Amino acid sequence: MSVVSWFGLGRNKLTMSATATTRTTCFSSKTQQVSQVRASVRNKITKNSVQIREKEHVPEIEDHKKFGLSEIEGSAYTGANELASCSESPAHWEKVLEGIRKMRGSADESVDTMESEKAGDTLPPKERRFAVLASSLLSSQTKEHVTRRATQSLRQNGLLTAEAINKADEETIKKLIYPVGFYTRKASNLKKIANICLIKYDGDIPSSIEELLLLPGVGPKIAHLVMIVGWNNVQGICVDTHVHRICNRLGWVSRSGTKQKTLTPEETRKALQLWLPREEWVPINPLLVGFGRTICTPVRPHCGECGVSSFCPSAFKETSSPSSKSNKSGLNKKLESN
């Protein structure tokens, strides 16, 4: 997603104070126990008079079942403010981000965007937020152009508000959003979400990660996206399949206590938030989405066209396009000379 497009939604700018961001580097020896590291972190934070919020509540499984949480998106979640073990930043990560920014700078920004950013952009704030939530739900496991058509279809039929969807027939919704992934389940979830929003939030949507996760079909990725786009509130990194794949290829994340790759986007989110500066939490998603759609593709990544392949431990190890290797040398020399 382009940062311009992201912040343009609702014409509100997301402000993040640079002075409010404090980077803390934590070091630990191999023999230190996890409890000792955490104790050390707490002491340092206390000495600097930084307020630590208590660990965010994670709804019980029974609560998810009560609200009909589907398996469209994983529901495992750990709060953004949870005190976690320290993790050192990977080598050259800033050079890699800068290199990707240069590659995306002259690219088509529409590749970096998601339909949920534009959903209901002409509606009043409350209705716009519901449109963002609905579009985000439709986008799960669905290609962007399909999501776009489905969202436009709902809009053209006046079904992008909680009240309208609550009154609409489920079969009508199914026909309008077809062929998005799991369209039958999503039509049902949209009806349930609309009813919940009308009863509990007067037609608006929940304003916290915990409450969003109680909605049917809403997992961490959708919840964080809706918080950022709908509420201009950054609670964590929005990690989709592109961010998950690229961070693992770059060696930026690993499973807790191991060097193994993270298995899910949610594991990637938690691992990435341990070291990535907070001011990068919003732009990292649109940047890697565009990069993942054009260069670092799921199958046959174009490593020869990538300006940061010299820093990537996975470069040229997956089946690449025929012309990839021929371009490697010149691109890497150009990047390293900058």
C-alpha positions as CSV (number, residue, x, y, z in Angstrom):
1,M,0.0,0.0,0.0
2,S,1.3,3.5,-0.7
3,V,1.7,5.7,2.3
4,V,-0.1,8.5,0.5
5,S,-3.0,6.3,-0.3
6,W,-3.1,4.9,3.3
7,F,-3.1,8.2,5.0
8,G,-5.4,9.7,2.4
9,L,-8.4,7.6,3.6
10,G,-10.8,9.8,5.5
11,R,-8.4,12.7,4.9
12,N,-6.8,12.3,8.3
13,K,-3.1,12.2,8.8
14,L,-1.7,9.7,11.2
15,T,0.8,11.5,13.4
16,M,3.5,9.7,15.2
17,S,5.8,11.8,17.4
18,A,9.4,11.1,16.8
19,T,10.2,12.3,20.2
20,A,7.9,9.7,21.7
21,T,9.8,6.9,20.1
22,T,12.6,5.5,22.2
23,R,14.8,2.8,20.8
24,T,16.2,0.4,23.4
25,T,18.8,-2.1,22.4
26,C,18.9,-5.2,24.6
27,F,21.8,-7.5,24.9
28,S,21.9,-10.9,26.6
29,S,24.5,-13.6,26.9
30,K,23.8,-17.1,25.7
31,T,23.7,-18.3,29.3
32,Q,21.1,-15.9,30.5
33,Q,17.7,-17.3,31.2
34,V,14.6,-15.7,29.7
35,S,13.4,-14.6,33.1
36,Q,16.6,-12.7,33.8
37,V,16.3,-10.8,30.5
38,R,12.8,-9.8,31.2
39,A,13.7,-8.7,34.7
40,S,16.6,-6.6,33.3
41,V,14.2,-5.0,30.8
42,R,11.7,-4.1,33.5
43,N,14.4,-2.6,35.7
44,K,15.7,-0.4,32.9
45,I,12.2,0.8,32.0
46,T,11.3,1.5,35.6
47,K,14.5,3.6,36.1
48,N,13.6,5.7,33.1
49,S,10.1,6.3,34.4
50,V,8.4,4.8,31.4
51,Q,4.9,3.5,32.1
52,I,4.3,-0.1,31.2
53,R,0.9,-1.1,30.3
54,E,-0.3,-4.5,31.6
55,K,-0.4,-7.4,29.1
56,E,-3.4,-7.0,26.8
57,H,-6.2,-9.4,27.4
58,V,-6.6,-12.1,24.8
59,P,-10.2,-13.3,24.5
60,E,-10.8,-16.9,25.5
61,I,-11.7,-19.5,22.8
62,E,-15.2,-19.8,24.2
63,D,-15.7,-16.0,23.5
64,H,-14.6,-16.5,19.9
65,K,-17.0,-19.4,19.5
66,K,-19.8,-17.3,21.0
67,F,-19.4,-14.7,18.3
68,G,-18.9,-17.2,15.5
69,L,-15.2,-16.5,14.7
70,S,-14.5,-18.4,11.5
71,E,-11.3,-19.9,10.3
72,I,-10.9,-17.5,7.4
73,E,-8.1,-15.8,9.2
74,G,-6.1,-17.1,12.1
75,S,-7.2,-15.7,15.5
76,A,-4.0,-16.2,17.6
77,Y,-3.0,-12.8,18.9
78,T,-0.5,-11.3,21.3
79,G,-0.9,-7.7,22.3
80,A,1.4,-5.1,20.9
81,N,2.3,-3.8,24.3
82,E,3.2,-7.2,25.7
83,L,6.7,-7.2,27.4
84,A,8.7,-9.7,25.4
85,S,12.2,-11.0,25.2
86,C,14.6,-8.6,23.5
87,S,15.7,-9.3,20.0
88,E,18.6,-7.6,18.2
89,S,18.0,-6.0,14.8
90,P,19.2,-8.0,11.8
91,A,22.3,-6.8,10.0
92,H,21.8,-4.2,7.2
93,W,18.0,-4.0,7.7
94,E,18.1,-0.2,7.1
95,K,20.0,-0.6,3.9
96,V,17.5,-3.2,2.7
97,L,14.5,-1.0,3.5
98,E,16.1,1.9,1.7
99,G,16.9,-0.3,-1.3
100,I,13.3,-1.5,-1.5
101,R,12.1,2.1,-1.2
102,K,14.3,3.1,-4.2
103,M,12.9,0.2,-6.2
104,R,9.3,1.1,-5.3
105,G,9.9,4.9,-5.8
106,S,9.4,4.8,-9.5
107,A,6.9,2.0,-9.6
108,D,3.2,2.0,-10.0
109,E,1.8,2.8,-6.6
110,S,-1.5,1.1,-7.4
111,V,0.3,-2.2,-6.9
112,D,1.0,-1.2,-3.3
113,T,-2.6,-0.4,-2.4
114,M,-5.5,-2.4,-1.0
115,E,-9.2,-1.9,-1.7
116,S,-9.9,-1.4,2.0
117,E,-8.0,1.8,1.9
118,K,-10.5,3.4,-0.5
119,A,-13.7,1.7,0.7
120,G,-16.4,4.2,1.5
121,D,-14.0,7.2,1.2
122,T,-16.8,9.5,0.5
123,L,-19.0,8.4,3.4
124,P,-19.4,9.9,6.9
125,P,-16.8,8.7,9.4
126,K,-18.9,6.0,11.1
127,E,-20.1,4.6,7.8
128,R,-16.7,4.8,6.3
129,R,-15.2,2.7,9.1
130,F,-17.8,0.0,8.6
131,A,-17.0,0.0,4.9
132,V,-13.3,-0.4,5.7
133,L,-14.1,-3.4,7.9
134,A,-16.3,-5.0,5.3
135,S,-13.8,-4.5,2.5
136,S,-11.0,-5.9,4.7
137,L,-13.0,-9.0,5.5
138,L,-13.6,-9.6,1.8
139,S,-9.9,-9.2,1.0
140,S,-8.8,-12.2,3.0
141,Q,-7.5,-14.9,0.7
142,T,-8.8,-13.0,-2.3
143,K,-7.0,-11.3,-5.1
144,E,-7.1,-7.5,-5.1
145,H,-9.1,-7.0,-8.3
146,V,-11.7,-9.5,-7.1
147,T,-12.0,-7.7,-3.8
148,R,-12.3,-4.4,-5.7
149,R,-15.2,-5.7,-7.8
150,A,-17.0,-7.1,-4.8
151,T,-16.7,-3.9,-2.7
152,Q,-17.9,-1.8,-5.7
153,S,-20.8,-4.1,-6.1
154,L,-21.9,-3.7,-2.5
155,R,-21.4,0.0,-2.8
156,Q,-23.5,0.3,-6.0
157,N,-26.3,-1.6,-4.2
158,G,-26.1,0.6,-1.1
159,L,-24.8,-2.3,1.1
160,L,-21.7,-0.8,2.7
161,T,-23.3,0.2,6.0
162,A,-24.2,-1.9,9.0
163,E,-27.9,-1.1,8.8
164,A,-28.1,-1.9,5.1
165,I,-26.3,-5.3,5.4
166,N,-28.3,-6.2,8.4
167,K,-31.5,-5.7,6.4
168,A,-30.3,-7.4,3.3
169,D,-30.9,-11.0,2.3
170,E,-27.9,-13.2,2.8
171,E,-28.4,-14.7,-0.7
172,T,-28.2,-11.3,-2.2
173,I,-25.0,-10.5,-0.4
174,K,-23.5,-13.8,-1.7
175,K,-24.3,-13.0,-5.3
176,L,-22.9,-9.5,-5.0
177,I,-19.5,-10.5,-3.5
178,Y,-19.0,-13.7,-5.6
179,P,-16.3,-14.9,-6.4
180,V,-14.3,-13.7,-3.4
181,G,-12.7,-16.5,-1.4
182,F,-15.1,-18.2,1.0
183,Y,-17.9,-15.9,-0.3
184,T,-20.6,-18.0,1.4
185,R,-19.0,-17.8,4.8
186,K,-18.1,-14.2,4.3
187,A,-21.7,-13.3,3.5
188,S,-22.8,-14.9,6.7
189,N,-20.1,-13.2,8.7
190,L,-21.0,-9.8,7.2
191,K,-24.6,-10.3,8.4
192,K,-23.4,-11.2,11.9
193,I,-20.9,-8.3,12.1
194,A,-23.6,-5.8,10.9
195,N,-25.9,-7.0,13.6
196,I,-23.2,-6.9,16.3
197,C,-22.2,-3.4,15.2
198,L,-25.8,-2.1,15.3
199,I,-26.5,-3.6,18.8
200,K,-23.2,-2.8,20.5
201,Y,-21.7,0.1,18.6
202,D,-24.7,2.0,17.2
203,G,-23.7,1.1,13.6
204,D,-20.0,1.9,14.2
205,I,-17.2,-0.7,14.5
206,P,-15.1,-1.7,17.6
207,S,-12.3,0.7,18.4
208,S,-9.9,-1.9,20.0
209,I,-8.0,-4.9,18.7
210,E,-9.6,-7.1,21.4
211,E,-13.1,-6.2,20.4
212,L,-12.4,-6.5,16.7
213,L,-11.0,-10.0,17.2
214,L,-14.4,-11.0,18.6
215,L,-16.1,-10.3,15.3
216,P,-16.7,-13.3,13.0
217,G,-13.9,-13.8,10.5
218,V,-11.6,-11.2,11.9
219,G,-8.1,-12.2,12.8
220,P,-5.0,-10.2,13.7
221,K,-4.1,-9.0,10.2
222,I,-7.6,-7.6,9.5
223,A,-7.9,-6.2,13.0
224,H,-4.6,-4.2,12.7
225,L,-5.4,-3.0,9.2
226,V,-8.8,-1.8,10.4
227,M,-7.3,-0.1,13.4
228,I,-4.8,1.8,11.2
229,V,-7.0,2.6,8.2
230,G,-10.3,3.0,10.1
231,W,-9.2,4.5,13.4
232,N,-5.7,6.0,12.6
233,N,-4.5,4.0,15.6
234,V,-1.3,1.9,15.3
235,Q,-1.4,-1.0,17.7
236,G,0.8,-3.3,15.7
237,I,2.2,-4.2,12.3
238,C,-0.3,-5.4,9.6
239,V,1.3,-8.6,8.4
240,D,-0.1,-10.3,5.3
241,T,1.3,-13.1,3.2
242,H,3.7,-10.7,1.4
243,V,5.2,-9.3,4.6
244,H,5.4,-12.8,6.1
245,R,7.2,-14.3,3.0
246,I,9.6,-11.5,2.5
247,C,10.6,-11.1,6.1
248,N,11.4,-14.8,6.2
249,R,13.4,-14.7,3.0
250,L,15.5,-11.8,4.3
251,G,16.1,-13.6,7.6
252,W,14.5,-10.9,9.6
253,V,12.3,-13.2,11.7
254,S,12.4,-16.6,13.3
255,R,10.4,-18.7,15.7
256,S,10.9,-17.9,19.4
257,G,14.1,-19.4,20.8
258,T,15.1,-20.9,17.4
259,K,16.5,-20.0,14.0
260,Q,13.6,-21.6,12.2
261,K,11.3,-19.5,10.0
262,T,8.0,-18.3,11.4
263,L,5.1,-20.4,10.3
264,T,2.3,-17.9,10.2
265,P,1.9,-14.2,9.6
266,E,1.0,-13.7,13.3
267,E,4.3,-15.3,14.3
268,T,6.0,-13.0,11.9
269,R,4.2,-9.9,13.4
270,K,5.3,-10.7,16.9
271,A,8.9,-11.4,15.9
272,L,9.1,-8.3,13.7
273,Q,7.7,-6.0,16.4
274,L,10.6,-7.1,18.8
275,W,13.1,-5.1,16.9
276,L,11.6,-2.9,14.1
277,P,11.3,0.7,15.2
278,R,7.7,1.8,15.8
279,E,7.9,4.5,13.1
280,E,8.3,1.8,10.5
281,W,5.3,-0.2,11.6
282,V,2.9,1.5,9.2
283,P,5.0,1.9,6.1
284,I,6.5,-1.6,6.2
285,N,3.3,-3.1,4.9
286,P,2.6,-1.1,1.8
287,L,6.3,-1.1,1.0
288,L,6.6,-4.9,1.1
289,V,3.2,-5.5,-0.5
290,G,4.3,-3.7,-3.7
291,F,7.7,-5.3,-3.5
292,G,6.1,-8.8,-3.1
293,R,3.8,-8.3,-6.0
294,T,6.4,-7.3,-8.5
295,I,9.9,-8.5,-7.5
296,C,9.9,-10.8,-4.5
297,T,7.0,-12.9,-5.8
298,P,5.7,-16.1,-4.1
299,V,6.9,-18.3,-7.0
300,R,10.1,-17.7,-9.1
301,P,11.1,-14.4,-7.4
302,H,13.0,-12.0,-9.7
303,C,16.2,-11.9,-7.7
304,G,18.2,-10.6,-10.7
305,E,16.0,-7.5,-10.8
306,C,16.3,-7.0,-7.1
307,G,18.6,-4.2,-5.8
308,V,19.0,-5.8,-2.4
309,S,19.7,-9.4,-3.3
310,S,23.3,-9.0,-2.0
311,F,21.9,-8.7,1.5
312,C,19.3,-11.5,1.1
313,P,20.3,-15.0,2.3
314,S,17.6,-16.5,0.1
315,A,18.6,-14.8,-3.1
316,F,18.8,-17.2,-6.1
317,K,18.0,-20.2,-4.0
318,E,14.4,-20.5,-5.2
319,T,13.5,-21.0,-8.9
320,S,13.9,-17.7,-10.5
321,S,12.8,-16.3,-13.8
322,P,15.2,-17.0,-16.8
323,S,16.7,-13.5,-16.9
324,S,17.2,-13.2,-13.1
325,K,20.8,-14.2,-12.8
326,S,22.0,-12.2,-15.8
327,N,21.1,-8.9,-14.0
328,K,22.5,-9.7,-10.6
329,S,26.0,-8.3,-10.8
330,G,25.2,-4.9,-12.1
331,L,22.3,-4.2,-9.8
332,N,24.2,-5.2,-6.7
333,K,27.2,-3.1,-7.6
334,K,24.9,-0.1,-8.2
335,L,23.3,-0.5,-4.8
336,E,26.5,-1.0,-2.9
337,S,28.0,2.1,-4.5
338,N,25.1,4.3,-3.1
